[in-house]
Amino acid sequence: MSDQLLFETRGPVAYITLNRPEKLNVLDVSLLKELDGLILQMYERADLRVLVLTGAGERAFSAGADIEAFSAQDRDTVRDLWVPLGHRVLDGLQRIPQISIAALNGSAFGGGLELALACDLRVAVSEKQFALPELGLGTTPGWGGTSRIVDAVGPSRSKYLVLTGSRITSERAMEWGLIHEVHSKDEFDKALDTLIEKLLSSSNVALKLAKKILNAGGVGIQSEVLESLSASVTATTKDLKEGIQAFKDKRKPKFEGK
């Protein structure tokens, strides 16, 4: 395993840290494959009861997909690799027997927010920002975001977040149900420990069963199929190229609908 992911255990609690702070912990195929391997290990670790997923640094939990890596994909690799791999990793994370917590020490956008949504619980530092900005680049969410965001905040608010790409604060995100707890930077670590202790004080058998029951109506194959088709279609559009270039140039894109 490279140093782009950190893994440690403290008693019955595992910690995975996205460790690319210089790039705001963005996600690419290489990192997803490593994360996939760690998640698979969790299924074999009966000694672990809680998984905490966080990002290095204070600016971002994860800014989402690596734009450079995504822009190098074509229609076929988006449909056959990029989207299915992301789904496999996030679906695996959602289904691990441990209770997973996204410790949102920083903002989360796009694929980073989709990763957080695959966790059972989400705790954030106050005044951070969250968004699904893919349409502003000329593409669509591709790693289960179109399903999990609806589960979290309902269809109406999901349409607002996906269709406008608007950013919302930690406080608004908690008000909407996207985030479960929000704490100041100084209180965050203590609050996270308190939540972990609360989970560990419960029956592990009951927790696992409750999670399985709650997940019974979760994201399925239909979401992957639809997002694969959608994302692969946008991979060859002029609008996507313009959206990515505008992102690099730090300007507003000029989409032509082509």
N, C-alpha and C positions, 0 to 999 in steps of 0.2 A: 504493500500500500504506500502511495506517495504521501507527501506532507500536505496535500490539498484537503485532506480529511484527517481529523484527529479523533481518536477513540480511546476512552478510558472508562473504567468502572470504579464505583465507590460503593462497596457492599452490594445491595440488590439494585443499584441504579447505574445505568449506562449513560454515557454522554458522547454524542457525536457533534463535532464542531466543523462547520464549513470553513476552511482555512485559506481563503483567498481574499483577505481584506483589502489588498491593493487594487482588486478588481470588483470590490463590493460583493464578494462571494457568489459571483455568477456561475451558472451551471452549464456544463458542456457534456459531450458524450463520455469523455474520459472520467469526469467526476461522477456522473450518473452510474457508470459501471462499477466504480469503487463503492459508491453508496449502496448499490444493489447487493454487493458482496457482504457488506456489513449488516444489511437488513436480513439477508438470508441466515446469517449467524445467529440473529436474535431468536429465530424459531428453535434453535438447538440449545438455547441458554435458559434452562429452567430456573437457574439461580438468580436471574434478573427479572425484576418486576416492573420497573419503570424505565423508559427511554426518554432522555432529554435531547432535543435537537436544537442547536443554536448556531450562530455565525460569529466568526472572529471580528474584532473591532466593534466600534460603537455606531457606525454610520448605517450599516445595513445587515439585516439577517441574511437576505439575498436579494440582489437587484434583478434576479430572474435569469433567463437564458443568456448565454454569451452571444452577443449580437454578431461578433466576428465569426464565431463557429456556426451560428444559424444561417448567416448569409452565404456560407460556403456550401450549404445543402442545395440539392435540386429537388424537383417534385418527387422523384422516386425515393430518395433517401429520407425526405421528410415523412413520407407515407409509411415506408418500410422500416426505418430505424429511429428517427428522432422522436416521433410521436409514440410508437409502441414501446420504446425503451423507457420513456418518461412515465408512461402508464404502468409498466411493469414495476418500476421502482416505487412509485407513489401508491399503487394498489397494494404492493407488498408491505409498505410502511403502514398503511391503514389496517392491514389484517394481522400484524404481528400480535402475539399473545400478550405482550407487555402493554401497559398504558403509556401512550406517547404524548409528550408535551413539546410544543413548539415554543421555545423561550425566545421571544422576539425582542432581542436587545436593540435591534435597529429596524429600519423600514423594510418592507417586503413588497416587491413588484413582480407582476407577471408570473413566471415559473417559480419564483421564490415564494409568492403568496400561495400558489397551487401546492407547493411542498408543505407549507404550514397548514393548509386546509386538510391535508392527508393525515395530520396528527389528530389525536383525540381531543386534546386541550390546547388552547393558545393563550399565552400570557405575554403581555407587551409592556415595554417602557413607555411612559407617557410622551405625548407630542411627537410620536413617530408617524409615518405615513404608509398607506397601503393602497394598491391599485392593480388593476388588470389593464395595462395600456396597449395590448397587442394591436387593437384596431388602428391605433395611431401610427403603427408601423406598416400597416397594410396587410396584417394577417389576423389570426384569431387565436384565442387560448387553445393549447394543445395537450395539456397534461392533466385533464380531468377538471379543469377550472369551471367549465360551463355547467358541470353537474354539481360539484361540491359547493360552489358559491351559492347555488339555489338552495341546497340543503342547509347552508349556514344562515342566509339572510332572506330567503324567499325570492320568488320570481320577479317581483316588481323592483326591488332594490338591486337584484342581480342584473336586470336589464340596464339599469342606470349605470352600474359600475362597468359592465362589459361594453355597452354601446357608446358611452362617453369617455371611458378611460379615466374618469375623475379620481383624484386622490382624496382619501378621507383620513382623518387623524385617528390615533389610537382610541381617543375618547369616543368619537363617532362610531368607530368600528365596534367598540364594546356595546354601545347603545343599540346598534343594529344586530348584534349577535355574532359578528365575525370574530371578535376577540372575547375571551371569557373573563380575563382580569387585566387591569391596567394599574401600574404602579410607577412611582417616581424612580429615577435612576438610582437614587440612594437606597430605596426600599426594595428594589427589584429582586436582588439575590435572596434576601430574607423571605420575601413573599413566595418565591419559587420553592425554597426549602420547606416552607409551611405547607404548600400544596403537595409536595412530594410526601411529606410526613403523613398528611391526611390520607393519601392513597395507600401508603404502606400500612396504615393502621386498619385498613379494611381486609376482609377475607380475600385472599388471592384467588381462590376458586370462584367466589362470587363475582369478583371484578372481571375475570376472564369470560365467564358466562354472560355477564351483562353486556360486555363489549361485543361478543359474538351476536347477541340478540339485536343490539342497536345497529350493528353493521349489516344486518340481514337485508336491509333495503338500500344499501349503499350503491356506489358507482359500479356499473357493470360494463359488459362488452359493447353495448350500444354507444356509450359515450366515446370509447376509443375509436370505433368505426367512423362515427360522424366527425370527430375532431381530426382523424387521419385524412379523411376526404377533404375537409375544409382547409386544413393547413397545407396539404399537398397542392391544392389548386392555387392557393395564394403564393406558393413558392416560385411560380414562374411568371408572376405578374409584374408589370412595370411599376405598379403602385408599391409593391413590397420593396423593390430596388430603391425607389424614391424615398420610401419611409425610412429605410436603413441609412441611406446617404444623408437624409435630413437629420437623423439622430446623430450621426457622426459630426455633421456640420453645425449641430446645435441650432437648428432653424426649424421653422414650421414646414411640414411636407406639402407639396403641391400635387395632390392626387388627381389623376385623369380618368379613373375608373376603367383602367385597362390592365 
